[in-house]
Amino acid sequence: MPETGELIQGTLEMLILKALQRGPLHGYSVAEWIQETSQQMLRVEEGALYPALHRMELRGLVKSKWGTSDNNRRAKFYTLTPEGQKRLDAESQRWARLSSAVAFVMQAT
Amino acid sequence: MTESMHEFFLRVKALFHKRRMDRDMTDELEFHQAMLQSKLLKQGRSQADADSATRRAFGDPSRWHERLRELWQFRSLENLGRDVSFSLRVLRKSPGFTAVALITLALGVGANTTVFSMINGLLLRPLPVPESDRLAVMGIDMGRPDINYSFSEPLFRGLEHRQEVFSDVFAFDHTTLQVRANSGNENESGQFVSGEFFGALKTAPLLGRALTPEDDRKGGDPTGFGVVISESFWQRWFNRAPNVIGQKLQIDNTAFTVVGVMPKAFIGADPLQRPDLFIPLATEPALNGLRSMTTVGVHAWWLTVMGRLQPGATIEQANAQVGSASNAVIHQVPSDTRWMAQMEKGHSHFVAENGAAGFTYVRLLFRKPLAAVFAMCAGILLLACLNLASLLMARGAARQNELATRLALGATRRRLVQQLLVESLLVSLMGTASGLAIAPLVSRSLAAILLGGQFEMHVDTSLDIRVFAFAAIAAIVATLIVGLVPALQATSGRLNDHIKGGQHTTQAHERRSMLPRIMMAGEVGLALLLVVGAGLLASSLVRLYTSGAGFDPNGIQNISFSMDKEPLKGEALMQFYRQLGDGLRRQPTVTSVSFARIIPFTHFLWDEDLSAAGKSQDTYHNSVGPNYFHTMSIPILAGRDFSWSDTPSTGLKILLNQTAAKLLFPDRSPIGQTVTKRSDDKAVNYEVVGIVGDAKYEDLRSPAPPTAYVAMSQDEDELGSSYNAVVRVSGPAGPLAEAARSLAKKLDSGIPAPLTTSMSATVDDSLSTERLMAMLSVFFAACALIVTAVGLYGTLAYATARRTSEIGIRMALGARRGQVVAMVFLQNASVALAGTAAGLIAALLASRALASFLYGTSARDPWVFAGSILMLALIASAASLLPALRSARINPMTAIRCE
């Protein structure tokens, strides 16, 4: 793991949780949603997405269930658990504080 | 907390659904790829373009898979499994190394466990009685270097009822009892025990009752004396009949009633004895008659005294209490002025020590030798570990390319260390297991050698929790020493250089190879230490054997007759022995027969004060029959031997050995002179009729003491009527024991079967400690030499193998074979030299610890030191020369090409 992994991983998990807040999604849609919503500025690498999803599942932040996709294929859908919702709330607050703090610093004259 | 629990359960679930998990992962990734492709196609890209874009995004699917799967695994557990199977494969690929490693460790751990289980059986194992930790052993500090653990009967009786800190105080002593059977008397092992013996040991009898203070009174109870028998005696004599209680037994011609049977697990308070009969201490005067220790009073030190602490009392309180009670007890017992002066001189006082393991005097004899042997064992284990560590290190160096490759492929340093540790753990586990497997067998035979003649003793060397704990600690320490150093060593530094540099990175590994060389030097030093120790002990033993006993033990058989319980006296007794002697002389291989009260080297002592012409001398005594000196091959230097016609009525005669003659009659011939024996208030005069050569008495170590011999036909039977037949045979002694048995039975059916032992066995037994130490140390030294040779050879062979191309280049550039041999050889020679120097200094310092075990040998015997160094040098040279010679056979062309 590179040294910066912690931050990136934490941020990625927050983004995934945010994506799942709207309802069950499979991995592909999670990546697509983040990419679209960020105006193509954030691209989620597949190599990071799936380990993150599985890790979160192991920790109980998300649940998974096999279902059928729009195009009638077997797909694994991830759902937010109450734990995950709690984590998302905490992470968004932390993120809001952090980004405004960074903004204050950067706007200083 | 809950998160990790969740993780744990999911992982456990994953363990059982491996196949489904794998399929799901594949499905999930394929779904993603399909979605990505269809999106790209929708965007108007070509099929080939979409394919390659997907592949770029995903990379190798199997690596993906691996990463996801790892998430779901118990990583450490599965890695461990992989490490074990990998290590097994590595070990199997180098069977030579594995065998050496296993054998060295098995030896090291096995030897240590063996000796520890001896120490455990002798010193540590608690008595098999309830709350054994509440028992205390009492002794008397008489102002001498060693505490005296033997009590006289009056002293014990004085202590018995002063028991503020003790709930019970008891005494016991081991004895051999004659029990009347239909076919005659048989010897059985028994113990005199005082009244509170069974109360203190708290073991319930299997049948009937235990002995009580009521039994331990002169005269016993109205129904006679009570005896408690062991379960095995019950089995052998009564075939486990339930009506055994109340049965009569004739013990030493005295009627006893069986009152109880003790279970098999009960062995009394001496851990080495397995008594079959427990009889009240108060019966001792009746049973032993004239030889009674009780009657001798305060001058007979023979009882072991122990106690059970009151609930809540500590051993310190007990010690203080018996200490402060000493004066009162000592002044209260019936004694005489000589005894009182002796006690007061040393400010004698009682002491109490922890008695959880019971008490046996053997402990006092073997504590020091066992400690010395244990130190040797620890040395051998350390040596084995050092050897293995340096071998592993050398191998690690040879495997550096492999390790570097694995590091480059992404293995972490921790993983590599873990795998190498698993490798050494496997080796040491297997080594320890085989060591443990052989330990009980070896310790049984060790115990047999150590206890030698004391054939009635049993050391329980079976494995128990303490032995296992010890072996486990030994194994763990061994593993850590063996494994950690080389593992860290092999993975330290910039391994990447090794891939790049291959064999050429000499600079880096020169420095790194210092550690294995220091370890090898340490090993050589340790080996020298062990060899010197073995040399000293062995040459001391040889000197003991060749020092000469003053008589010729080879071909002498001693047959001991227990006659003390027979009514024969005086002339009739002599008649019996003469008939016995005549009968024995008629046996085929017998050349000479005589009798003696005391057989040399059997730890029996009889001394008297003799005086002549104003000189008084403490002189060792023996009472012998005619022809004794001829039979024993002791020369008669002047005068004559005894004959059967020397009777009490013909005037008392005495023979002196040279030393006694010189001390008593320094200036004239003693023949015809008178010597006076003084005991208490009696004086008896003897006429000296002969002078004989000096013969050793107590043991081979002590020089022949001044000794006087009196004629058995003039002996006053004060010391009982048991004599030993001393028989010289030429050739095998086989049928002699049987002949003696049938002769004795024919003459008197009441005599228990006589016991035949060879004099050379008696000599061996009297040297059991020395023999054991010498044998073990020679064995350990031989092992140390072999192990060191293997280590020197192994490390050098590995090191040379790595220098193959360097040597090839040197030879290509013109180095001669001799130069190459010298170069490789000197690499080890310096190690061996440094180790020898260190070992020599250590040996000079440590050998002093052996001084007390040595006979006629200086702890710095130059011959032993020189011989040890020479032997080590020879073996080290041989071990180093092989790889050196092999390196000289290197073909420069192939060596350089093989890079």
Chai-1 contact restraints between the chains, C-beta under 6 A:
chainA,res_idxA,chainB,res_idxB,connection_type,confidence,min_distance_angstrom,max_distance_angstrom,comment,restraint_id
A,G27,B,H32,contact,1.0,0.0,6.0,A-B,restraint_1
A,Y28,B,H32,contact,1.0,0.0,6.0,A-B,restraint_2
A,Y28,B,M35,contact,1.0,0.0,6.0,A-B,restraint_3
A,E46,B,A57,contact,1.0,0.0,6.0,A-B,restraint_4
A,E46,B,F58,contact,1.0,0.0,6.0,A-B,restraint_5
A,P51,B,R67,contact,1.0,0.0,6.0,A-B,restraint_6
A,H54,B,L68,contact,1.0,0.0,6.0,A-B,restraint_7
A,H54,B,L71,contact,1.0,0.0,6.0,A-B,restraint_8
A,L58,B,E7,contact,1.0,0.0,6.0,A-B,restraint_9
A,L58,B,L10,contact,1.0,0.0,6.0,A-B,restraint_10
A,R59,B,E3,contact,1.0,0.0,6.0,A-B,restraint_11
A,G60,B,H6,contact,1.0,0.0,6.0,A-B,restraint_12
A,R73,B,F31,contact,1.0,0.0,6.0,A-B,restraint_13
A,A75,B,F31,contact,1.0,0.0,6.0,A-B,restraint_14
A,K76,B,E28,contact,1.0,0.0,6.0,A-B,restraint_15
